[in-house]
Amino acid sequence: VSRQEELQNVITPATTLALVSFFATFFVAENPDSPVSRVLALVPPFSALTMPVRAARGDAAPWEVPLAVALLLALVAVLVVVAGRVYDGAVLRTGTKVRFGDAWRAGRGR
């Protein structure tokens, strides 16, 4: 962001996703064996908060916890690459707002 005041607009999607994940834990705690709870416990980023709830209650199958961790680590690896390329394409630009596509194309793809 070019100004401090714009920061809140940029982090709103991440904050919303974290809040949705947090509130999903209440649903999973009440309905640990529902299909929705099983999916939420495996799909990142929800799995970071919902799988521990299912595992602590003993409702998660032994294979679900490693799968959730592997999927979460895979998402982290992908996001690091994407964020690095966008950062590389936008870090030295000043003035107008840099669109995501422009920053992606300007970044060095390896």
C-alpha positions as CSV (number, residue, x, y, z in Angstrom):
1,V,0.0,0.0,0.0
2,S,1.1,3.5,-0.6
3,R,-0.5,5.0,2.5
4,Q,-1.2,3.6,6.0
5,E,-4.9,4.3,5.6
6,E,-5.2,1.8,2.8
7,L,-3.8,-1.1,4.9
8,Q,-7.1,-2.0,6.4
9,N,-8.6,-2.5,2.9
10,V,-5.8,-4.8,1.9
11,I,-5.9,-7.1,4.9
12,T,-9.8,-7.3,5.1
13,P,-10.0,-10.6,3.0
14,A,-7.4,-12.3,5.2
15,T,-9.1,-11.2,8.4
16,T,-12.5,-12.3,7.1
17,L,-11.1,-15.7,6.2
18,A,-9.6,-16.1,9.7
19,L,-12.9,-15.1,11.3
20,V,-14.9,-17.6,9.2
21,S,-12.4,-20.3,10.1
22,F,-12.7,-19.4,13.8
23,F,-16.5,-19.5,13.7
24,A,-16.4,-22.8,11.7
25,T,-14.7,-24.4,14.8
26,F,-18.0,-23.9,16.7
27,F,-19.9,-25.8,14.1
28,V,-17.3,-28.6,14.0
29,A,-17.4,-28.9,17.8
30,E,-21.2,-29.3,17.8
31,N,-21.3,-31.6,14.7
32,P,-17.9,-33.4,14.5
33,D,-19.1,-36.3,12.3
34,S,-21.1,-34.3,9.7
35,P,-19.8,-34.2,6.1
36,V,-19.3,-30.5,6.3
37,S,-17.1,-30.9,9.4
38,R,-15.0,-33.6,7.7
39,V,-14.4,-31.3,4.7
40,L,-13.7,-28.2,6.8
41,A,-11.1,-30.2,8.8
42,L,-9.2,-31.2,5.6
43,V,-9.4,-28.1,3.5
44,P,-6.9,-25.3,4.2
45,P,-7.1,-22.7,5.7
46,F,-10.0,-24.0,7.7
47,S,-8.1,-27.1,8.7
48,A,-5.7,-25.2,10.8
49,L,-8.5,-24.4,13.3
50,T,-11.0,-27.2,12.7
51,M,-8.9,-30.3,12.6
52,P,-7.5,-29.8,16.1
53,V,-11.1,-29.7,17.4
54,R,-12.0,-33.0,15.7
55,A,-8.7,-34.6,16.7
56,A,-9.0,-33.5,20.4
57,R,-12.5,-35.0,20.5
58,G,-11.2,-38.3,19.0
59,D,-13.5,-38.0,16.0
60,A,-10.8,-37.7,13.3
61,A,-9.5,-40.9,11.6
62,P,-5.8,-41.5,12.0
63,W,-5.2,-40.7,8.3
64,E,-7.1,-37.4,8.4
65,V,-4.6,-35.5,10.6
66,P,-1.5,-36.1,8.4
67,L,-3.5,-35.4,5.3
68,A,-4.7,-32.1,6.7
69,V,-1.2,-31.1,7.7
70,A,0.2,-32.1,4.2
71,L,-2.5,-30.1,2.4
72,L,-1.9,-27.1,4.6
73,L,1.9,-27.3,4.0
74,A,1.3,-27.6,0.3
75,L,-0.9,-24.5,0.4
76,V,1.8,-22.6,2.3
77,A,4.4,-23.5,-0.3
78,V,2.2,-22.3,-3.1
79,L,1.3,-19.1,-1.4
80,V,5.0,-18.4,-0.6
81,V,5.8,-18.7,-4.3
82,V,2.9,-16.6,-5.4
83,A,3.5,-13.9,-2.8
84,G,7.2,-13.8,-3.7
85,R,6.6,-13.4,-7.4
86,V,4.0,-10.6,-6.8
87,Y,6.2,-8.9,-4.3
88,D,9.1,-9.1,-6.8
89,G,6.9,-7.5,-9.4
90,A,5.5,-4.7,-7.3
91,V,8.1,-3.8,-4.7
92,L,9.9,-1.0,-6.6
93,R,6.8,0.5,-8.3
94,T,5.6,3.7,-6.8
95,G,2.8,6.1,-7.7
96,T,-0.4,4.4,-8.9
97,K,-1.9,1.2,-7.5
98,V,-0.3,-1.9,-9.0
99,R,-2.8,-4.5,-10.1
100,F,-2.3,-8.1,-9.2
101,G,-1.9,-9.2,-12.9
102,D,0.6,-6.5,-13.6
103,A,2.7,-7.5,-10.5
104,W,2.5,-11.2,-11.5
105,R,3.7,-10.5,-15.1
106,A,6.5,-8.2,-13.8
107,G,7.7,-10.8,-11.3
108,R,10.4,-13.2,-12.3
109,G,8.9,-16.6,-12.9
110,R,11.3,-19.4,-12.2
